[in-house]
Amino acid sequence: MAAVTAAVSFPSTNSTSFTTRTSIISPERITFKKVSFYYPDVSSGGRVVSVRAQVTTEAPAKVVKESKKNDEGVVVNKFKPKEPYIGRCLLNTKITGDDAPGETWHMVFSTEGEVPYREGQSIGVIPDGVDKNGKPHKLRLYSIASSALGDFGDSKTVSLCVKRLVYTNEKGELVKGVCSNFLCDMKPGAEVKITGPIGKEMLKPKDPDATIIMLATGTGIAPFRSFLWKMFFERHEDYKFNGLALLFLGVPTSSSLL
């Protein structure tokens, strides 16, 4: 909002003056110029009048974003690339139909409670083997798809939802994503190098009465699966969701529903 005060003055002290007026207006930008105009007077033949305007503005209230960077009890970067946690694959299942355009797999890794995480965090996975330069592969980040209790409810596992990346490049060559294929091809019992957990900006809201709007496409459902699992499938003494949850999930075909 802006308060505008305008005053009109005459060069002669005994001349008639206009009353100062103040108006409240709300345009985004206001531009004023000092101008003169011709004021007709019968006795003197005309006078030059100076008009001045002063604008005072009130700054809009600043919206303070609630940061989760200092959220207590959230563990980050416990395991790093040089010293990852060695987990073991317990389950790996394809969850899309055979006629779906692409494969998506749900996998569960053992952590024995050594990789504590919260809903909305991610972990890193370092695939086996070396790259084209003969160096170990770098880690890839994946959103965690299980609640903090894990799919088995004992806080000793972590789950991922991974889409196998396969495409044909401009040369007509078949290209396979290094880590996604490593994970989708993993057999139960195989070892997996895990880093993290990381991330605090996408944690599930603590307020049990919150309205949570979730937008996902394909495997983007992973972090929201962890939300929904805790909100609707688990029982907690200190938490019961009473709010509103809206999930918008986009997939190309019904057989791609996760």
C-alpha positions in Angstrom: 0.0 0.0 0.0 1.1 3.6 -0.6 0.1 6.9 1.0 0.1 9.8 -1.4 0.2 13.4 -0.1 -0.3 16.2 -2.6 0.0 19.9 -2.1 -0.5 22.9 -4.4 1.2 26.2 -3.7 1.0 29.6 -5.3 3.9 32.1 -5.6 2.0 34.9 -3.9 1.5 34.6 -0.1 -1.9 36.1 -0.2 -3.2 33.9 -2.9 -5.7 31.2 -2.5 -4.2 27.8 -1.8 -5.6 24.3 -2.2 -6.1 22.1 0.9 -3.5 19.3 1.2 -5.0 15.9 0.6 -3.8 12.4 1.5 -5.0 9.3 -0.4 -4.3 5.6 0.0 -3.6 3.7 -3.2 -2.1 0.3 -3.9 -0.4 0.2 -7.3 2.9 -1.7 -7.6 4.8 1.3 -8.9 4.0 5.0 -8.6 5.9 7.7 -10.5 5.5 11.4 -9.8 7.0 14.4 -11.5 7.1 18.0 -10.4 5.2 20.0 -12.9 3.8 23.5 -13.3 0.4 24.5 -14.8 -1.3 27.8 -15.7 -3.9 28.9 -13.2 -6.2 31.6 -14.7 -6.9 34.6 -12.5 -9.2 37.5 -13.5 -7.3 40.2 -11.7 -3.7 39.3 -12.6 -4.2 37.5 -15.9 -2.8 34.2 -14.8 -0.4 32.6 -12.3 2.1 29.7 -12.4 1.2 27.1 -9.8 3.7 24.4 -8.5 2.4 21.0 -7.6 4.4 18.6 -5.4 3.5 15.1 -4.4 5.1 12.9 -1.8 4.8 9.1 -1.6 5.4 7.0 1.4 5.2 3.2 1.1 4.8 0.4 3.6 6.8 -2.7 2.8 4.8 -5.9 2.6 5.1 -8.3 5.4 8.0 -10.6 4.9 7.1 -14.3 4.6 9.5 -16.3 6.8 10.2 -19.8 5.4 10.4 -22.5 8.0 13.8 -24.2 7.5 14.3 -27.8 8.4 18.1 -27.6 8.3 18.3 -27.6 12.0 15.6 -30.2 12.6 16.6 -32.1 15.7 17.1 -35.8 15.6 17.7 -36.0 11.9 20.9 -37.8 10.9 22.8 -36.8 7.8 25.9 -38.1 6.1 26.7 -40.8 8.6 28.2 -42.9 5.8 30.3 -41.3 3.1 31.6 -42.6 -0.2 35.1 -43.5 1.1 33.5 -45.6 4.0 30.0 -46.6 2.9 27.7 -48.9 4.8 27.7 -52.4 3.3 24.1 -53.6 3.2 22.5 -56.7 1.7 19.6 -57.1 -0.7 16.7 -58.8 0.9 14.0 -58.4 -1.7 13.9 -57.1 -5.3 10.6 -57.2 -7.2 9.4 -55.7 -10.5 6.2 -53.7 -9.7 5.1 -52.6 -13.2 3.2 -54.7 -15.7 4.9 -56.5 -18.5 3.3 -54.2 -21.1 4.4 -51.0 -19.3 6.8 -48.7 -21.1 9.8 -49.4 -18.9 10.5 -51.4 -15.7 10.3 -50.2 -12.1 11.6 -52.3 -9.3 11.0 -52.2 -5.5 14.0 -53.3 -3.5 14.7 -53.7 0.2 18.2 -53.6 1.8 19.3 -54.6 5.2 20.8 -51.9 7.4 20.6 -53.5 10.9 19.6 -50.1 12.2 22.9 -48.6 11.3 21.5 -46.1 8.7 18.9 -44.1 10.6 16.7 -42.0 8.4 13.4 -40.1 8.3 10.6 -40.0 5.8 11.7 -37.7 2.9 15.4 -38.3 3.1 17.6 -40.0 0.5 20.5 -42.4 0.4 23.4 -42.8 -2.0 24.2 -46.1 -3.8 27.7 -46.8 -5.2 27.4 -49.4 -8.1 30.0 -52.1 -8.5 32.7 -51.8 -11.2 34.6 -49.0 -12.7 33.8 -46.2 -15.3 35.3 -45.8 -18.7 38.4 -44.2 -17.1 39.0 -47.1 -14.9 37.9 -45.3 -11.7 35.2 -46.6 -9.3 31.7 -45.4 -10.1 30.4 -42.4 -8.3 27.4 -42.6 -6.0 23.8 -42.0 -7.3 21.2 -40.6 -5.0 17.8 -42.2 -4.6 14.8 -41.0 -2.5 13.9 -43.5 0.3 10.6 -45.3 -0.4 10.1 -46.7 3.1 9.1 -45.2 6.4 11.6 -44.8 9.2 10.5 -48.2 10.5 11.2 -49.9 7.1 8.9 -52.2 5.2 9.4 -54.9 7.8 8.6 -52.6 10.7 11.8 -53.2 12.7 13.9 -50.1 11.7 16.5 -52.4 10.2 15.8 -52.0 6.4 15.6 -49.3 3.8 13.7 -49.5 0.5 14.0 -47.9 -2.9 11.8 -47.6 -5.9 14.0 -47.6 -9.1 13.2 -47.3 -12.8 15.5 -49.1 -15.1 17.1 -46.6 -17.5 17.5 -48.0 -21.0 17.5 -45.9 -24.2 18.9 -45.6 -27.7 21.2 -42.7 -28.4 21.6 -40.7 -31.6 24.1 -43.2 -33.0 21.6 -46.0 -32.6 23.5 -47.5 -29.7 21.7 -49.1 -26.7 22.6 -47.2 -23.5 22.0 -48.6 -20.1 22.0 -46.5 -16.9 24.9 -47.7 -14.7 23.3 -47.7 -11.3 19.6 -48.3 -12.2 20.5 -51.5 -14.0 22.9 -52.5 -11.3 20.1 -52.2 -8.8 17.3 -53.7 -10.9 19.4 -56.7 -11.7 20.4 -57.2 -8.1 19.7 -60.6 -6.6 18.7 -61.2 -3.0 21.8 -61.8 -0.9 24.0 -59.4 -3.0 25.9 -56.7 -1.2 25.2 -53.0 -1.8 27.3 -49.9 -0.8 25.1 -47.3 0.8 26.0 -43.7 1.8 24.0 -41.1 3.7 21.3 -40.6 4.7 21.0 -37.0 3.3 18.5 -34.2 3.0 16.3 -32.2 5.4 14.2 -30.0 3.1 11.6 -32.6 2.1 10.9 -34.2 5.5 7.3 -35.2 6.2 5.5 -32.5 8.2 5.3 -33.2 11.9 1.9 -31.7 12.3 -0.7 -34.5 12.4 -3.4 -32.1 11.2 -1.4 -30.8 8.2 -2.7 -30.7 4.6 -0.1 -32.5 2.5 -0.2 -32.1 -1.3 2.1 -34.6 -3.1 3.0 -34.4 -6.9 4.7 -37.4 -8.4 5.4 -38.8 -11.8 6.5 -42.5 -12.0 9.2 -43.2 -9.4 8.7 -39.7 -8.0 6.3 -41.6 -5.8 9.2 -42.9 -3.7 9.4 -40.3 -1.0 5.6 -40.0 -0.8 5.3 -43.8 -0.4 7.2 -43.3 2.9 4.8 -40.5 3.9 1.7 -42.6 3.1 3.1 -45.7 4.8 3.6 -43.8 8.1 0.3 -41.8 7.9 -2.1 -44.7 7.0 -0.5 -48.1 7.5 1.6 -47.8 10.7 0.5 -47.4 14.3 2.4 -45.0 16.5 1.8 -44.0 20.1 3.0 -40.5 19.5 1.6 -39.9 16.0 -1.8 -40.2 14.3 -2.5 -38.5 11.1 -5.7 -36.5 11.1 -5.1 -34.1 8.3 -5.7 -34.2 4.5 -3.4 -36.0 2.1 -3.7 -35.4 -1.7 -1.5 -37.4 -4.1 -1.3 -36.6 -7.8 0.4 -39.4 -9.6 1.2 -39.3 -13.3 2.0 -42.4 -15.3 1.8 -43.1 -19.1 -0.3 -46.3 -18.8 -2.4 -48.0 -16.1 0.2 -50.9 -16.1 2.8 -48.3 -14.9 0.9 -47.6 -11.7 3.1 -48.3 -8.7 
